[in-house]
C-alpha cells in the first residue's frame, strides 16, 4: 500500500519541480506620463493659492497593479505588467505638474504642505483601467470626480465629473498603458478650464 501511495506522490512532486524551474517572463513597469500642452493657458494667475488633496479611490487603484475589465465586468490585474507607482499617486503628481504649469494660481501646494491655502481641490478616481470588449475595439478608460472648495469658509464652490475613453490598438497591457496616458491627456485641459471658470466663485 505504501508503495502505491509513493508513486503518485513522486509524480506530483516531479510536476511541481518542473513548474518551479520554468523561467517566468520579467515584469514590465509602466509610467503615467501624458503629453501636456497647457502652458500659457491664462495671461495672469489668480492671487489665490490651491492645495491639491490626495487622490481617493478604491483599493485596486492604491497599488501598482494595472487592471483590465472583461466583458463580464470582472476586474483582473495583468500578470506581467504593472505601474511604477499606484495610480492614485501617479495621477496626483501629474495633476500637480499640470496645475503648476497652467499658471492659474499663485501657488499649488501638495497635500503634505503645512501652509494655509485659499482653495482645496479634491479628486476621486473611479476608473483607471483597460476595458476589453469582445468583438469591439477595447478602450482605456479614466473617470474621476473633482470638487473645488473654499478652504477659508469650508464651502463647496463647484463639482464636476470627467471621463475619457480612448480606443486601444490591442488588448495587451502596452496598448492599455498608451490609452490611459492619452485619456489623462484629454481630461487635464478640461479640468484646468473648469477650474479657471470656477475661480470667479471664490472671489
ZIVENSUL-V437241 format. One record per pair of residues at least 4 apart in sequence whose ideal C-beta (glycine too) atoms are under 7 Angstrom apart, sorted by the first residue. I is the first residue (numbers start at 1). GAP is how many residues later the second one is. D is the distance in Angstrom with one decimal. If there is no record, write none. Layout:
BEGIN
I	GAP	D
I	GAP	D
END
This chain:
BEGIN
1	4	6.7
2	4	6.3
5	4	6.3
6	4	6.1
7	4	6.7
8	4	6.4
9	4	6.2
10	4	6.2
11	4	6.5
12	4	6.4
13	4	6.3
14	4	6.5
15	4	6.6
16	4	6.2
17	4	6.3
18	4	6.8
25	55	5.0
27	53	5.4
27	55	6.3
28	52	6.4
28	53	5.1
29	53	5.8
29	54	6.8
29	55	4.8
30	36	6.9
30	51	6.6
30	53	5.8
30	54	6.8
30	147	4.4
31	53	5.1
32	51	6.9
32	58	4.0
32	59	6.7
32	62	6.0
32	148	6.9
32	149	6.3
32	152	6.6
33	148	6.5
34	60	6.5
34	147	4.5
34	150	4.4
34	151	3.8
34	154	6.9
35	150	5.4
36	62	5.7
36	65	6.5
36	149	6.9
36	152	6.4
38	60	5.9
38	63	5.5
38	64	5.3
38	150	6.8
38	151	6.1
38	154	6.1
39	62	5.7
41	61	4.7
41	62	6.5
41	63	6.9
41	151	6.0
42	60	6.8
42	61	5.4
42	62	5.7
42	154	6.3
45	58	4.8
45	59	6.1
45	60	6.0
45	61	5.8
46	58	6.0
46	59	5.4
46	60	6.6
46	153	5.4
47	59	5.5
48	57	5.9
48	58	6.3
48	70	4.1
48	71	5.7
48	154	6.1
49	56	6.1
49	57	5.4
49	58	4.6
49	60	6.3
49	68	4.5
49	69	5.1
50	49	6.7
50	55	4.5
50	58	5.2
50	59	6.9
50	67	6.0
50	69	4.6
50	71	5.9
51	58	4.5
51	62	6.7
51	66	3.7
51	69	4.9
51	100	6.6
52	40	6.6
52	43	6.1
52	44	5.7
52	47	6.5
52	56	6.1
52	58	6.4
52	59	6.7
52	69	5.3
53	58	5.7
53	67	6.1
53	68	6.5
53	69	4.7
54	38	6.4
54	57	4.7
55	33	4.3
55	36	5.3
55	37	4.8
55	68	4.7
55	70	5.5
56	68	5.0
57	4	3.9
57	5	6.3
57	30	7.0
57	31	5.0
57	67	6.8
57	68	3.8
60	5	6.9
60	7	5.8
60	15	6.5
61	25	6.7
61	26	4.4
61	27	5.5
61	64	5.6
61	67	5.4
62	24	5.2
62	26	5.7
63	23	5.5
64	18	4.5
64	19	4.7
64	20	7.0
64	21	6.2
64	22	5.9
65	12	3.8
65	17	5.6
66	11	6.3
66	12	5.0
66	15	5.3
66	16	5.5
66	17	5.7
66	107	5.9
66	110	6.8
67	8	5.0
67	9	6.7
67	10	5.4
67	62	4.4
68	8	6.2
68	10	6.3
68	61	6.1
68	62	4.3
68	64	5.6
68	108	6.6
69	4	6.5
69	6	5.4
69	60	5.3
69	62	4.8
69	63	6.7
70	4	5.2
70	62	5.2
71	61	7.0
71	62	6.4
71	63	4.6
75	54	6.6
78	95	4.5
81	92	3.5
83	4	6.3
83	7	6.4
85	4	4.9
85	5	5.1
86	4	6.9
87	4	5.8
87	38	6.5
87	41	4.6
88	4	6.5
88	37	6.1
89	4	6.6
90	4	6.5
91	4	6.2
91	34	6.3
92	4	6.2
93	4	6.4
94	4	6.2
94	90	6.3
95	4	6.0
95	28	6.8
96	4	6.4
96	12	6.3
96	14	6.3
97	4	6.3
98	4	6.3
98	90	5.0
98	94	6.6
99	5	6.8
99	6	6.8
99	9	4.4
100	8	5.1
102	90	5.0
104	88	6.6
104	91	6.0
104	92	5.8
109	4	4.0
109	6	5.8
109	8	5.2
117	34	5.4
118	33	6.1
118	34	6.1
118	84	6.9
119	29	6.4
119	30	6.7
119	31	6.5
119	32	5.8
119	83	6.0
120	29	4.5
120	31	4.5
121	25	6.6
121	27	5.7
122	25	4.4
122	27	6.8
123	21	5.7
123	23	5.7
124	20	6.2
124	21	4.5
125	19	5.1
126	17	4.5
126	18	6.1
126	19	6.7
127	14	5.0
127	15	6.4
127	16	4.0
128	14	5.6
128	52	6.7
129	12	6.2
130	8	6.5
130	10	5.4
130	38	6.8
130	46	3.3
130	49	6.8
131	7	6.1
131	8	4.8
131	10	5.4
132	6	4.9
132	39	5.2
133	4	6.8
133	5	5.5
137	30	4.5
138	30	4.9
138	33	5.3
139	26	4.4
139	27	6.3
139	28	5.7
139	29	6.4
139	40	6.8
140	26	4.9
140	28	5.5
140	36	5.3
140	39	2.6
140	40	4.6
140	43	5.4
141	24	4.8
141	42	6.7
142	22	5.4
142	38	6.3
142	41	4.0
142	42	5.7
142	45	6.1
143	20	4.2
144	18	5.4
145	16	5.2
146	13	6.8
146	14	5.5
146	16	6.6
146	45	6.2
147	9	6.4
147	12	4.9
148	9	4.7
148	10	4.7
148	47	6.6
148	50	5.3
149	6	6.7
149	7	5.6
149	8	6.3
150	5	4.3
150	7	5.6
150	52	5.8
157	41	5.9
157	44	4.5
157	45	5.8
158	40	4.1
158	43	6.3
160	34	5.5
162	25	4.8
162	28	5.9
162	29	5.9
164	19	3.9
164	22	4.2
164	23	5.1
165	18	6.9
166	13	4.3
166	16	4.5
166	17	4.8
168	7	4.1
168	8	5.9
168	10	6.9
168	11	4.2
169	6	4.7
170	5	4.0
171	4	6.9
172	4	7.0
173	4	6.1
174	4	6.6
175	4	6.4
176	4	6.3
177	4	6.6
178	4	6.4
179	4	6.2
180	4	6.6
181	4	6.4
182	4	6.6
183	4	6.5
184	4	6.2
187	4	5.9
188	4	6.4
189	4	6.2
190	4	6.3
191	4	6.5
192	4	6.4
193	4	6.5
194	4	6.1
195	4	6.8
END
